[in-house]
Amino acid sequence: MDDLCREISKALAVNVESKAGYNEFFSAAVLVPLIVQDGELAVLFEVRSTQLSWQPGEICFPGGRIEKEDGSALAAAVRETQEELSLAAAEIKILGALDEIISPIGVKLHPYVGYLSPLHPIEPSQDEVAEVFTIPLRFLLAHKPIVAHMEMGTRPLADFPFSLVTGYSEEWRARKTYQVSFYKYKKHVVWGLTAQVLQGFLEIYKTIDDK
């Protein structure tokens, strides 16, 4: 029995090692870019190109999927920011990390905050970015977001074996309610995961601003 237990232990260790980079969630990293605009600190946002297959035309922070070659979530955030804004790594000063976010829709997001050098003009990648815009930090701190709520549920599909369970409904079942925030600035609306990341940063910044 001891030999069998050792073999099971080895198999479990190999299984964990082989799946070290695997996660059922879409793992991504983003950067909250701070920049000086008109003499004051502002947050920079991107509008995704309408030619992209995933979330075309939506407002987001620079970022994307964490690739194996990146080595870390931070490296992915910096790489994506460089590619999307045509910046060198030296022009991005990393200030720190925000709390990791596990989205109800299956995204594991690693957000960071960085300061962009004012010495280099931002030239958005035409393939990925339709436009960039900034919102003064002063404005974001003075205006609370609009808050709404979403509900997630489950519903058995055609292959569900109802004969194996008792009294299981074929209809939708509400499982989770979660908050969605919206920041409106001029013609732009920042919402979803981007707003959640922004909100987390603003809460931390307020602790500095209050001092």
C-alpha distance (Angstrom), angle and dihedral (degrees) to the residues before:
residue distance angle dihedral
M1 . . .
D2 3.81 . .
D3 3.81 90.3 .
L4 3.79 91.0 50.6
C5 3.81 91.5 49.1
R6 3.81 89.6 52.0
E7 3.79 91.0 50.7
I8 3.79 90.8 49.8
S9 3.81 89.4 49.2
K10 3.82 91.2 51.6
A11 3.79 92.1 48.2
L12 3.81 91.2 50.8
A13 3.81 91.3 49.4
V14 3.83 91.6 50.5
N15 3.79 90.2 47.9
V16 3.81 92.6 52.9
E17 3.81 92.2 46.2
S18 3.80 93.6 48.8
K19 3.80 90.6 52.2
A20 3.79 97.4 41.2
G21 3.78 91.7 117.3
Y22 3.78 95.3 38.6
N23 3.76 125.2 102.4
E24 3.78 129.2 163.4
F25 3.80 87.7 -134.7
F26 3.79 125.8 78.3
S27 3.83 100.8 -106.7
A28 3.78 115.1 -146.9
A29 3.79 140.5 159.0
V30 3.80 130.7 -148.6
L31 3.77 137.7 -175.0
V32 3.81 124.8 -136.6
P33 3.83 98.0 -145.0
L34 3.78 117.4 -149.9
I35 3.79 117.1 -162.5
V36 3.78 138.0 170.2
Q37 3.80 109.2 -111.1
D38 3.81 122.3 176.4
G39 3.76 90.5 -13.0
E40 3.81 97.1 -52.3
L41 3.78 137.9 86.3
A42 3.79 115.4 -93.0
V43 3.79 139.0 172.1
L44 3.79 117.7 -117.9
F45 3.81 121.7 -140.2
E46 3.78 134.3 -175.1
V47 3.80 130.4 -139.8
R48 3.79 107.1 -144.2
S49 3.78 118.0 -124.6
T50 3.79 114.7 -97.2
Q51 3.83 87.2 -132.7
L52 3.82 92.8 68.1
S53 3.80 117.6 102.4
W54 3.83 94.3 -142.6
Q55 3.83 118.9 62.4
P56 3.83 96.3 -23.2
G57 3.79 114.8 -163.3
E58 3.81 94.7 10.9
I59 3.80 125.2 133.1
C60 3.79 115.4 -112.8
F61 3.78 146.7 146.6
P62 3.81 120.8 -99.4
G63 3.79 108.7 -83.2
G64 3.75 146.6 86.3
R65 3.78 146.8 173.2
I66 3.80 118.9 -10.2
E67 3.80 106.6 -120.5
K68 3.80 124.5 -156.1
E69 3.79 89.6 -117.0
D70 3.82 91.1 59.9
G71 3.78 94.7 71.2
S72 3.81 93.0 -154.2
A73 3.79 142.6 25.6
L74 3.81 90.4 -110.7
A75 3.80 91.5 53.7
A76 3.80 89.1 52.1
A77 3.81 92.1 51.0
V78 3.81 91.6 50.2
R79 3.82 93.5 45.0
E80 3.79 93.1 50.2
T81 3.82 91.6 46.9
Q82 3.80 90.4 51.3
E83 3.80 92.1 49.3
E84 3.80 96.8 44.1
L85 3.81 98.2 42.8
S86 3.83 100.2 29.9
L87 3.79 94.0 -120.0
A88 3.79 132.9 144.7
A89 3.80 118.7 -121.6
A90 3.80 89.6 -113.9
E91 3.81 89.2 61.5
I92 3.82 92.0 60.2
K93 3.79 115.6 74.9
I94 3.80 110.7 -165.2
L95 3.81 111.7 -141.2
G96 3.80 98.7 -178.3
A97 3.79 147.8 -73.6
L98 3.78 132.3 -67.9
D99 3.80 125.3 -147.3
E100 3.78 115.2 -67.9
I101 3.81 112.2 -108.8
I102 3.79 125.5 -143.7
S103 3.78 106.1 -161.5
P104 3.81 122.1 -148.7
I105 3.81 87.4 -129.8
G106 3.81 93.0 61.4
V107 3.82 106.3 -90.9
K108 3.80 123.1 131.7
L109 3.79 103.4 -159.3
H110 3.81 128.0 -166.7
P111 3.83 109.5 -164.9
Y112 3.80 125.9 -166.5
V113 3.79 134.2 -178.8
G114 3.78 122.3 -131.3
Y115 3.78 140.5 172.4
L116 3.81 117.3 -131.5
S117 3.78 118.8 -142.2
P118 3.83 112.4 -112.0
L119 3.82 90.2 -147.4
H120 3.80 95.7 78.1
P121 3.82 124.4 60.2
I122 3.80 115.0 -124.8
E123 3.79 112.2 -118.8
P124 3.82 109.5 -175.2
S125 3.80 118.0 -141.7
Q126 3.80 106.1 -105.3
D127 3.80 90.8 -148.3
E128 3.81 94.2 59.6
V129 3.80 110.0 16.0
A130 3.80 126.1 58.7
E131 3.81 93.3 -174.4
V132 3.79 144.1 -28.3
F133 3.79 128.1 -133.2
T134 3.77 137.7 173.6
I135 3.79 135.0 -135.4
P136 3.82 117.6 -156.3
L137 3.78 111.8 -113.9
R138 3.79 87.2 -134.1
F139 3.82 90.1 61.5
L140 3.81 94.1 47.6
L141 3.80 92.1 50.9
A142 3.80 91.9 49.5
H143 3.81 97.5 49.0
K144 3.78 123.6 62.7
P145 3.80 116.0 -144.9
I146 3.78 124.5 -108.1
V147 3.80 106.6 -107.3
A148 3.80 125.6 -148.1
H149 3.78 134.3 161.5
M150 3.80 136.2 -125.3
E151 3.77 128.5 -159.9
M152 3.79 126.8 -146.6
G153 3.78 125.2 -160.1
T154 3.78 144.9 171.5
R155 3.80 130.9 -124.4
P156 3.81 127.2 -178.5
L157 3.80 115.1 -116.4
A158 3.80 129.0 -142.2
D159 3.82 95.1 -79.8
F160 3.83 95.1 54.0
P161 3.87 109.4 123.2
F162 3.81 100.3 -131.3
S163 3.82 89.3 171.2
L164 3.82 89.8 69.0
V165 3.81 96.5 56.2
T166 3.76 134.0 49.6
G167 3.78 124.6 -121.8
Y168 3.77 97.4 -10.8
S169 3.80 111.2 160.0
E170 3.79 122.9 -125.8
E171 3.81 90.4 -149.5
W172 3.80 130.4 86.5
R173 3.80 116.4 -76.2
A174 3.80 119.5 -154.0
R175 3.81 108.4 -126.2
K176 3.79 110.1 165.1
T177 3.79 140.1 12.0
Y178 3.79 118.7 -158.7
Q179 3.78 137.1 179.1
V180 3.81 124.3 -107.6
S181 3.82 120.9 -165.4
F182 3.82 129.1 -155.5
Y183 3.83 127.0 -161.8
K184 3.81 113.7 -167.2
Y185 3.80 119.6 -159.5
K186 3.80 120.1 167.7
K187 3.82 106.2 -55.5
H188 3.81 94.5 -15.8
V189 3.79 130.8 89.8
V190 3.80 118.6 -164.7
W191 3.79 111.8 -161.3
G192 3.80 145.9 140.3
L193 3.79 119.9 36.1
T194 3.80 91.5 -13.4
A195 3.80 90.7 57.4
Q196 3.81 90.3 45.9
V197 3.80 91.1 54.0
L198 3.82 90.9 45.2
Q199 3.79 91.3 50.0
G200 3.80 90.9 52.1
F201 3.78 91.2 52.3
L202 3.81 93.3 46.8
E203 3.80 91.4 52.6
I204 3.80 90.0 55.1
Y205 3.80 92.9 44.1
K206 3.81 90.3 53.4
T207 3.80 89.6 62.0
I208 3.81 88.0 59.6
D209 3.79 95.1 41.6
D210 3.81 91.4 52.9
K211 3.80 93.0 58.4
